[in-house]
């Protein structure tokens, strides 16, 4: 490989949420940021911008939108017009603003659990109610329950559906057929689809991500898509994301909500990073996805040899492994606590993602393989003592 993802990077002492939360010696395998340096083209662009020495308020140039639309056209065959795009500081602020724009307090938002925990907080913080249509855990993997989903969607109080594609933490990259079915149900019941597609670039070999909005004009005009280069290129700290809304009335309402929430601007480094990532980062990303898949294979092989009681969910997208630990007879919180206190490994308890996550843990695989191996060996020691 041209890029060395085995290279360790010392992140302690950099005010890292991931690394500086715990004392020295704890391996953080939880929050979704990577322990790899970003693509060299991104670093070079940031250095060049820093050398200018003035970092005032930023208004993205035409090159920002050209890079964004060019990337999605080349990589995902989706044509995004500049006029459809609203920029903001992150996908979570984007989701919060969209909920504020289209849901009044007391109205309902539909989700498919287990699902990204910030969905719950964004809904609650806007005074709305979460309605869950649980995914079906079938044969060790997940599928949508279309019958249950339509029953929940038929409630006139449900105004919006938060789609997670690729799905965090279930690891699914939804197929075109699945997306069409769910989209048709939402059109039938006049529910706006809000697609969190932040992990869209992180897919396993042979797995294709399909932008929901790209499937039909009707889906395009009755949906909002939230995207960012932050997960794929490890840029979360630069706080740059985009909301794609083709319908001008929807877009105007979102723009108003972004201003109400005061998340309607981005900084110069985020803009430059996006341009460099989308214009020059494709080769780096392709190699990253290969390395991440090899890390997942390493995890599966380790568990098969050393922890056969655990059941690793197939990982089609994201770098977040979802592991069924129910055979250990402990709650997710108990497992996470044991791993932190006795193994010095921090993971996410599955219950964080809804009741359907109980008995699971979420494990971040976006690190050098030596670090992953060390974490797994520590986990084995803790789990062996529980058996």
C-alpha positions as CSV (number, residue, x, y, z in Angstrom):
1,X,0.0,0.0,0.0
2,X,1.1,3.5,-0.7
3,X,-0.1,4.8,2.7
4,X,1.0,3.5,6.0
5,X,-1.9,2.9,8.3
6,X,0.2,0.9,10.7
7,X,2.0,4.0,11.7
8,X,1.2,4.8,15.4
9,X,0.3,8.4,16.1
10,X,0.6,9.7,19.7
11,X,-2.6,11.6,20.3
12,X,-2.2,12.1,24.1
13,X,-1.8,15.6,25.2
14,X,-3.5,17.0,22.1
15,X,-6.8,17.7,23.9
16,X,-8.3,14.7,22.2
17,X,-11.7,13.7,23.4
18,X,-10.8,10.1,22.5
19,X,-7.4,9.9,24.1
20,X,-7.3,12.5,26.9
21,X,-10.5,11.6,28.6
22,X,-8.8,8.6,30.4
23,X,-5.6,8.2,32.2
24,X,-2.4,6.9,30.5
25,X,-2.7,3.3,29.7
26,X,-6.3,3.1,28.6
27,X,-6.9,2.2,25.0
28,X,-9.9,4.2,23.6
29,X,-11.9,2.0,21.2
30,X,-15.1,4.0,21.5
31,X,-15.9,7.4,19.9
32,X,-16.0,7.4,16.1
33,X,-12.8,9.1,15.1
34,X,-9.8,7.5,13.6
35,X,-6.2,7.1,14.9
36,X,-4.8,7.6,11.4
37,X,-3.3,10.8,10.0
38,X,-5.6,12.3,7.3
39,X,-4.8,12.2,3.6
40,X,-1.6,14.0,2.8
41,X,-3.3,16.3,0.4
42,X,-5.5,17.6,3.2
43,X,-2.6,18.3,5.5
44,X,-0.8,20.1,2.7
45,X,-3.8,22.3,2.0
46,X,-4.1,23.1,5.7
47,X,-0.5,24.1,6.0
48,X,-0.8,26.3,3.0
49,X,-3.8,28.0,4.4
50,X,-2.1,28.4,7.8
51,X,0.8,30.2,6.2
52,X,-1.5,32.9,5.1
53,X,-1.8,34.0,8.7
54,X,-5.2,35.5,8.7
55,X,-8.2,33.4,9.7
56,X,-11.3,35.6,9.5
57,X,-14.9,34.7,8.8
58,X,-15.3,32.3,5.9
59,X,-17.7,32.1,3.1
60,X,-17.1,29.0,1.0
61,X,-16.0,29.7,-2.6
62,X,-17.3,28.1,-5.8
63,X,-14.4,25.6,-5.5
64,X,-16.0,24.3,-2.3
65,X,-19.2,23.4,-4.1
66,X,-17.4,22.1,-7.2
67,X,-15.4,19.7,-5.1
68,X,-18.5,18.5,-3.2
69,X,-20.6,17.9,-6.3
70,X,-17.7,16.5,-8.3
71,X,-16.9,13.9,-5.6
72,X,-20.5,12.7,-5.3
73,X,-20.9,12.5,-9.1
74,X,-17.7,10.5,-9.6
75,X,-18.0,8.3,-6.6
76,X,-21.8,7.8,-6.2
77,X,-23.4,9.0,-9.4
78,X,-25.4,11.6,-7.7
79,X,-25.5,15.1,-9.1
80,X,-25.7,17.8,-6.4
81,X,-26.4,21.4,-7.5
82,X,-24.7,24.2,-5.6
83,X,-28.0,25.8,-4.8
84,X,-29.1,22.7,-2.9
85,X,-26.3,22.9,-0.3
86,X,-26.4,24.5,3.1
87,X,-23.2,24.3,5.1
88,X,-23.0,23.9,8.9
89,X,-20.6,22.8,11.7
90,X,-21.5,19.1,11.8
91,X,-24.1,16.5,11.0
92,X,-25.5,16.4,14.6
93,X,-26.2,20.2,14.5
94,X,-27.6,19.7,11.0
95,X,-30.0,17.0,12.3
96,X,-31.1,19.2,15.2
97,X,-31.8,22.1,12.9
98,X,-33.8,20.0,10.5
99,X,-35.9,18.6,13.3
100,X,-36.5,22.2,14.6
101,X,-37.5,23.2,11.1
102,X,-40.1,20.5,10.5
103,X,-41.3,19.3,13.9
104,X,-43.2,21.2,16.5
105,X,-42.8,20.2,20.2
106,X,-44.8,17.1,20.9
107,X,-44.7,15.7,17.4
108,X,-42.9,12.5,16.6
109,X,-39.7,11.4,14.8
110,X,-39.3,7.8,13.6
111,X,-36.0,6.0,13.9
112,X,-34.8,2.4,13.4
113,X,-33.1,1.1,16.6
114,X,-30.5,0.3,17.6
115,X,-29.2,3.6,16.2
116,X,-26.8,6.4,16.7
117,X,-27.4,7.8,20.2
118,X,-27.4,11.5,19.1
119,X,-30.6,10.8,17.2
120,X,-32.3,10.5,20.6
121,X,-30.8,13.7,22.1
122,X,-31.5,15.8,19.0
123,X,-35.2,14.7,19.1
124,X,-35.5,15.3,22.8
125,X,-33.8,18.6,22.7
126,X,-36.3,19.9,20.2
127,X,-39.2,18.8,22.5
128,X,-40.2,15.9,20.2
129,X,-40.9,12.3,20.8
130,X,-38.9,9.3,19.5
131,X,-40.8,6.5,17.8
132,X,-38.8,3.3,17.3
133,X,-39.2,0.8,14.5
134,X,-36.7,-1.8,15.7
135,X,-34.5,-3.5,13.1
136,X,-34.8,-7.3,13.0
137,X,-31.7,-9.1,14.3
138,X,-31.9,-12.2,12.1
139,X,-29.1,-14.7,11.7
140,X,-26.6,-12.5,13.3
141,X,-27.3,-9.5,11.0
142,X,-30.0,-6.9,10.6
143,X,-32.9,-6.2,8.3
144,X,-35.7,-3.7,8.2
145,X,-39.1,-4.6,9.4
146,X,-41.3,-2.9,6.8
147,X,-44.6,-4.0,8.3
148,X,-43.7,-2.5,11.7
149,X,-42.2,0.6,10.0
150,X,-45.4,1.3,8.1
151,X,-47.6,0.8,11.2
152,X,-45.5,3.4,13.0
153,X,-45.4,5.7,9.9
154,X,-49.2,5.7,9.7
155,X,-49.4,7.8,12.9
156,X,-50.2,11.3,11.8
157,X,-48.1,12.7,14.6
158,X,-45.0,11.2,12.9
159,X,-43.6,14.0,10.7
160,X,-40.0,12.9,10.0
161,X,-37.9,9.8,9.7
162,X,-34.2,9.8,10.5
163,X,-32.5,7.3,8.1
164,X,-29.0,6.2,9.0
165,X,-27.2,5.0,5.9
166,X,-24.7,3.4,6.4
167,X,-26.3,2.4,9.7
168,X,-24.5,3.1,12.9
169,X,-24.1,0.7,14.9
170,X,-25.7,-2.1,12.9
171,X,-23.1,-1.9,10.1
172,X,-25.6,-2.2,7.3
173,X,-25.3,-0.3,4.0
174,X,-28.9,-0.3,2.9
175,X,-29.6,-1.7,-0.6
176,X,-31.4,0.2,-3.3
177,X,-34.4,-2.1,-2.9
178,X,-34.5,-1.4,0.9
179,X,-34.2,2.3,0.4
180,X,-37.0,2.3,-2.3
181,X,-39.4,0.4,0.0
182,X,-38.8,2.7,3.0
183,X,-39.0,5.8,0.7
184,X,-42.3,4.7,-0.7
185,X,-43.8,4.2,2.7
186,X,-42.7,7.7,3.8
187,X,-44.1,9.3,0.6
188,X,-47.4,7.5,1.2
189,X,-47.7,8.9,4.7
190,X,-46.2,12.3,3.9
191,X,-43.1,11.8,6.1
192,X,-39.9,13.7,5.4
193,X,-36.9,11.5,5.1
194,X,-33.8,13.0,6.8
195,X,-30.8,10.9,5.7
196,X,-27.7,10.8,7.9
197,X,-25.1,9.6,5.4
198,X,-22.0,10.7,7.2
199,X,-20.4,7.3,6.9
200,X,-21.2,6.9,3.2
201,X,-17.5,6.7,2.1
202,X,-16.7,3.9,4.5
203,X,-17.8,0.7,2.9
204,X,-16.4,-2.8,2.7
205,X,-15.1,-4.3,-0.6
206,X,-18.0,-5.1,-2.9
207,X,-20.6,-3.1,-1.0
208,X,-22.1,-0.1,-2.8
209,X,-23.5,2.9,-0.9
210,X,-26.6,4.4,-2.6
211,X,-27.6,8.0,-1.7
212,X,-31.3,7.9,-0.8
213,X,-32.0,11.1,-2.6
214,X,-30.5,9.8,-5.8
215,X,-33.1,7.1,-6.4
216,X,-36.0,9.2,-7.7
217,X,-37.1,12.8,-8.2
218,X,-39.8,12.2,-5.6
219,X,-37.3,11.0,-3.0
220,X,-35.0,13.9,-3.8
221,X,-37.7,16.5,-3.3
222,X,-39.1,14.9,-0.1
223,X,-35.8,14.3,1.7
224,X,-32.9,16.1,3.3
225,X,-29.4,14.6,3.2
226,X,-26.7,15.3,5.8
227,X,-23.1,14.6,4.7
228,X,-19.5,15.5,5.7
229,X,-16.0,14.4,5.0
230,X,-15.3,14.2,8.7
231,X,-15.6,10.5,9.2
232,X,-13.9,9.3,6.0
233,X,-11.0,11.7,6.3
234,X,-10.8,12.1,10.1
235,X,-11.7,15.8,10.1
236,X,-14.3,15.9,12.9
237,X,-12.4,18.6,14.8
238,X,-12.6,21.0,11.8
239,X,-16.4,21.1,12.1
240,X,-17.6,21.1,8.5
241,X,-20.8,19.4,7.2
242,X,-23.4,20.0,4.5
243,X,-27.1,19.7,4.2
244,X,-28.5,18.8,0.7
245,X,-32.1,19.9,0.2
246,X,-33.2,20.2,-3.4
247,X,-36.7,21.6,-2.6
248,X,-36.4,25.3,-2.2
249,X,-39.1,25.6,0.5
250,X,-37.6,22.9,2.6
251,X,-34.2,24.5,2.2
252,X,-35.5,27.9,3.3
253,X,-37.0,26.4,6.4
254,X,-33.7,24.6,7.2
255,X,-31.7,27.8,6.6
256,X,-33.9,29.6,9.1
257,X,-33.4,26.9,11.7
258,X,-29.6,26.9,11.2
259,X,-29.7,30.6,11.9
260,X,-31.9,30.2,15.0
261,X,-29.5,27.5,16.3
262,X,-26.5,29.8,15.4
263,X,-24.7,27.0,13.4
264,X,-24.8,28.7,10.0
265,X,-21.0,29.2,9.5
266,X,-17.8,27.2,9.1
267,X,-14.1,28.0,9.4
268,X,-11.4,28.4,6.8
269,X,-9.6,25.2,7.7
270,X,-12.8,23.1,7.3
271,X,-13.5,24.5,3.9
272,X,-9.9,23.9,2.7
273,X,-9.9,20.4,4.1
274,X,-13.1,19.5,2.3
275,X,-11.8,20.8,-1.0
276,X,-8.6,18.9,-0.8
277,X,-10.2,15.7,0.5
278,X,-12.8,15.6,-2.3
279,X,-10.5,16.7,-5.1
280,X,-7.4,14.7,-4.1
281,X,-8.2,12.1,-1.4
282,X,-9.8,9.3,-3.4
283,X,-6.7,7.0,-3.6
284,X,-6.0,7.5,0.1
285,X,-9.7,6.6,1.0
286,X,-9.6,3.5,-1.2
287,X,-6.6,2.2,0.7
288,X,-8.1,3.2,4.0
289,X,-11.2,1.1,3.3
290,X,-9.0,-1.9,2.4
291,X,-7.2,-1.5,5.7
292,X,-10.4,-1.1,7.7
293,X,-11.8,-4.3,6.1
294,X,-8.6,-6.2,7.1
295,X,-9.0,-4.9,10.6
296,X,-12.5,-6.3,10.7
297,X,-11.3,-9.6,9.4
298,X,-8.6,-9.6,12.1
299,X,-11.4,-9.0,14.7
300,X,-13.5,-11.9,13.3
301,X,-10.6,-14.3,13.3
302,X,-9.5,-13.3,16.8
303,X,-13.0,-13.9,18.2
304,X,-13.4,-17.2,16.4
305,X,-10.2,-18.5,17.9
306,X,-10.3,-16.9,21.3
307,X,-13.8,-15.7,22.1
308,X,-16.2,-18.0,20.3
309,X,-19.0,-17.0,22.6
310,X,-19.1,-13.6,21.0
311,X,-21.0,-13.0,17.7
312,X,-19.6,-10.3,15.5
313,X,-22.2,-8.6,13.2
314,X,-21.2,-8.4,9.5
315,X,-19.7,-5.0,8.8
316,X,-20.8,-3.6,5.4
317,X,-20.1,0.1,6.3
318,X,-18.5,2.3,8.9
319,X,-15.5,1.2,11.0
320,X,-17.6,0.4,14.1
321,X,-17.9,-3.2,14.9
322,X,-21.1,-4.3,16.7
323,X,-20.5,-7.4,18.9
324,X,-23.1,-9.6,20.5
325,X,-21.9,-10.4,24.0
326,X,-25.1,-11.8,25.4
327,X,-23.5,-15.2,26.1
328,X,-21.4,-13.5,28.8
329,X,-24.5,-13.0,30.9
330,X,-23.8,-9.3,31.7
331,X,-25.5,-6.1,30.7
332,X,-23.8,-3.8,28.2
333,X,-23.0,-1.3,30.9
334,X,-21.5,-4.0,33.1
335,X,-19.3,-5.2,30.2
336,X,-18.1,-1.7,29.4
337,X,-17.3,-1.0,33.0
338,X,-15.4,-4.3,33.4
339,X,-13.4,-3.6,30.2
340,X,-12.5,-0.1,31.4
341,X,-11.6,-0.9,35.0
342,X,-10.0,-4.3,34.6
343,X,-8.8,-4.3,31.0
344,X,-8.1,-0.6,30.5
345,X,-10.1,-0.6,27.2
346,X,-13.0,1.9,26.7
347,X,-15.8,0.7,24.4
348,X,-19.4,1.9,23.9
349,X,-22.1,0.0,25.7
350,X,-24.7,-1.2,23.3
351,X,-27.6,0.1,25.4
352,X,-26.5,3.6,24.5
353,X,-28.2,3.0,21.1
354,X,-31.6,2.0,22.4
355,X,-33.1,-1.0,24.2
356,X,-32.3,-3.2,21.2
357,X,-28.6,-2.7,21.8
358,X,-28.6,-4.4,25.2
359,X,-26.1,-7.1,25.4
360,X,-23.9,-5.6,22.6
361,X,-20.8,-3.5,22.6
362,X,-19.5,-1.1,19.9
363,X,-15.8,-1.3,19.0
364,X,-13.9,1.3,16.9
365,X,-11.6,-0.5,14.4
366,X,-10.1,2.6,12.9
367,X,-6.6,2.3,14.4
368,X,-3.3,0.6,13.6
369,X,-3.6,-3.2,13.8
370,X,-1.1,-3.5,16.6
371,X,-3.4,-1.3,18.7
372,X,-6.4,-3.4,17.8
373,X,-4.6,-6.6,18.7
374,X,-3.6,-5.2,22.1
375,X,-7.1,-4.1,22.8
376,X,-8.5,-7.5,21.9
377,X,-6.0,-9.3,24.0
378,X,-7.0,-7.2,27.0
379,X,-10.7,-7.8,26.3
380,X,-10.0,-11.6,26.1
381,X,-8.4,-11.5,29.6
382,X,-11.5,-9.7,31.0
383,X,-14.0,-11.9,29.3
384,X,-12.2,-15.1,30.1
385,X,-12.6,-14.2,33.8
386,X,-16.4,-13.8,33.3
387,X,-16.9,-17.3,31.8
